[in-house]
Amino acid sequence: MKAKELDKIFDSGEDITSHLDLSTKTRPGLKQRRVNVDFPDWIIESLDREASRIGVTRQSIIKVWIAERIKEEVGSS
C-alpha cells in the first residue's frame, strides 16, 4: 500500500492498525535499566505499608512516586 492510500484511510478516521506491521514495534525511551538503591529500614517499612494499602508492589510504588516527582520538577523549571 502506498503512503497516500494509508493517509486517506487514516484521515477518514478508520482504524489503520490492520495495515501496520506491529511485530517490530518499540516504545522509545522505555528501555529498562536496573538501579540499586539502599534505603534505611523505616523507608522500606513505609513503602511496604503504602504499597500494601493500595495493592501494588514495593517496586511499583517507588517507580510511580519517582516519576511523579520528576514530572513536578520538570514542570516547574
C-alpha positions, 0 to 999 in steps of 0.5 A: 500500500502506498503512503497516500492510500494509508493517509486517506484511510487514516484521515477518514478516521478508520482504524489503520492498525490492520495495515501496520506491521506491529511485530517490530514495534518499540516504545522509545525511551522505555528501555529498562535499566536496573538501579540499586538503591539502599534505603534505611529500614523505616523507608522500606517499612513505609513503602511496604505499608503504602504499597500494601494499602493500595495493592501494588508492589514495593517496586511499583510504588517507588517507580510511580512516586519517582516519576511523579516527582520528576514530572513536578520538577520538570514542570516547574523549571 
